[in-house]
């Protein structure tokens, strides 16, 4: 299930849905200071994932890469913090919220009921034949629809179901259009829909139900 909104600074969930801004603020949504160059680091790591996916490296390069990444892992482990203070996924104005797991969505317009944006799936998300892996599409929808379900101060919620219809292939390394809208609310139930398109061609559409959590629930 995906996360919802928060009622206190102690309870860290998903960053709100806001337009993407190249000049991301210097603090995370949680209030944690963002180190200089953090978003650029995330961009380079995304590029690294794409490069690794596309490469058939020589043994020497495999050894060098393994050594370099292991050294970085050790240094990053020393900088580890608890969940409420982490930055990854808590930068609302950064593409993909500054998180490596989700595709880097750029939000163009958003209000309390509708969002439009753009996403480019890199080589890391390849299924085969130049097409986005089918599992990456629901990941995108769950992230954006779940955040839209929190708009206008709605309380935190979790995914009850996410239904995706694949209408045509979604190509990698292509700017695709994303649209999402809040359909209706019935008590604790929030119904949200979305589409993914390549120009005028519909690639996938989704419908989801998010349920507001009861007080004290996770």
Secondary structure as GFF3:
##gff-version 3
##sequence-region A 1 218
A	DSSP	alpha_helix	38	54	.	.	.	ID=ss1
A	DSSP	alpha_helix	59	78	.	.	.	ID=ss2
A	DSSP	three_ten_helix	83	85	.	.	.	ID=ss3
A	DSSP	three_ten_helix	95	98	.	.	.	ID=ss4
A	DSSP	beta_strand	106	110	.	.	.	ID=ss5
A	DSSP	beta_strand	114	120	.	.	.	ID=ss6
A	DSSP	three_ten_helix	123	125	.	.	.	ID=ss7
A	DSSP	beta_strand	126	128	.	.	.	ID=ss8
A	DSSP	beta_strand	131	132	.	.	.	ID=ss9
A	DSSP	alpha_helix	134	148	.	.	.	ID=ss10
A	DSSP	three_ten_helix	151	153	.	.	.	ID=ss11
A	DSSP	beta_strand	157	166	.	.	.	ID=ss12
A	DSSP	beta_strand	175	186	.	.	.	ID=ss13
A	DSSP	beta_strand	189	198	.	.	.	ID=ss14
A	DSSP	beta_strand	201	212	.	.	.	ID=ss15
###
